[in-house]
Amino acid sequence: MSTTPIDNRYATTQRFTTNTGIRRAARQNCSDEVWNYLNCGTGDEVTLRANTADFDKLQWNTPLFAGVAHPDTTTEFLGHRLSFPALIAPFGGGEYMLDAEGHRATGRAARDVGIRQIVPVAAAHTLEDIAQATGVAQMFQITFVGDVGAVVDMMHRAKAAGYEQIVATYSPIRQWRERMMEDRTRFAAGKSDANFGPGLSDPAALHEQLAFTRPRWGWAEAREAIARAPLPIIVKGVMTADEAKQSLDAGAAGLYVSNYGGRSIDRQRSAISALPHVRAAAGQNVPIIFDSGIRRGSDIAAAVALGANVVALGRAVGYGLAADGEAGARRVLELLRDEYWTTLGHLGCATTADLGPACFL
Ligand SMILES: Cc1cc2nc3c(=O)[nH]c(=O)nc-3n(C[C@H](O)[C@H](O)[C@H](O)COP(=O)(O)O)c2cc1C
């Protein structure tokens, strides 16, 4: 006897039905070495675990008889309409090992789902190539290191290619990534340095980023670079109220709360626990990006409720790229958007703007 199902909600024809399944498929596609590159933290990986564990400690207040059937997930960020409050985080150095199309693929996935990506300076494709492949405005991540003039020149290059904001990063000294030390990981020559070389940017800048031969920048150099920048600067790695104030004082147009997914130094606090302090110091009107630990649509809602305007997605998108290239990255974004949608509805939020501290018990 055949029966007609009355509930088809779970019967998708899509290849991947959940982000948990996408992560499983990614694991199968990656060698141990590539998997460790994507997943590693530093030291004992305490911060890496805290980034997700601290989301798990949050408890929603789900109002009875006050849910919303058709919440609007869209938002506006720096003049752009996004289909949900997310960007793709810059993950470079070895993204070509997940899929040869790298940020060309993730950029197209972002475009198709109605969000944007932050392109890393250490990408396997030039910033111009990625801009052309995706055809939409994006942000460019650049490390504040080496000659201030060379950094400013590269920002001009990004502007000429159509990028609209710069995400400025800082890395004081080599990171202690034991998984990669045990794997003796090597990155192929001619891959993460696509942006450097004759007619492009000076390879000395990338070399200095990795070699740490010169004293690192202080606030004076950062302030100078921001003052000379042809595009608005968003400072990444802001984890305290003081850093928020110093960044804004130095001319930043926005802040980016992040501990780089626990990849810089272990025993930093989780990024989500830092976010409310940064928002309180910045005031309501400063644009804030948040990353480190976003795995679910409900994480996105939690970060926005605690003060972020948008989140950035690092490993979550890396899993999609490793599972099924551009289609996998696109599917990750769709699933995150849909889970964010259902979270809004359960919380009684008709729009992203309705999220706030009252959403928690
Ligand atoms: C494999 C990998 C490579 C990364 N490379 C960069 C990079 O080149 N520049 C940068 O600013 N951040 C880099 N990050 C940090 C991400 O931008 C982001 O802060 C981090 O992934 C957020 O943590 P989550 O992935 O756990 O959500 C990288 C992260 C990963 C996982």
The ligand as a Gaussian input file, in Angstrom:
#p B3LYP/6-31G(d) Opt

LIG

0 1
 C       42.643000      27.456000       7.046000
 C       42.534000      28.858000       7.551000
 C       43.332000      29.855000       6.988000
 C       43.213000      31.169000       7.444000
 N       43.932000      32.157000       6.825000
 C       43.710000      33.451000       7.178000
 C       44.312000      34.502000       6.447000
 O       45.036000      34.280000       5.478000
 N       44.040000      35.773000       6.841000
 C       43.212000      36.054000       7.896000
 O       42.976000      37.220000       8.204000
 N       42.611000      35.068000       8.586000
 C       42.831000      33.785000       8.259000
 N       42.170000      32.787000       8.927000
 C       41.238000      33.137000      10.021000
 C       39.824000      33.332000       9.477000
 O       39.711000      34.517000       8.730000
 C       38.808000      33.416000      10.619000
 O       39.201000      34.432000      11.507000
 C       38.647000      32.101000      11.368000
 O       38.581000      31.042000      10.453000
 C       37.391000      32.113000      12.215000
 O       37.278000      30.959000      12.987000
 P       36.318000      29.732000      12.570000
 O       36.823000      29.243000      11.273000
 O       36.532000      28.714000      13.648000
 O       34.932000      30.239000      12.523000
 C       42.298000      31.470000       8.490000
 C       41.508000      30.454000       9.032000
 C       41.605000      29.164000       8.577000
 C       40.713000      28.104000       9.172000

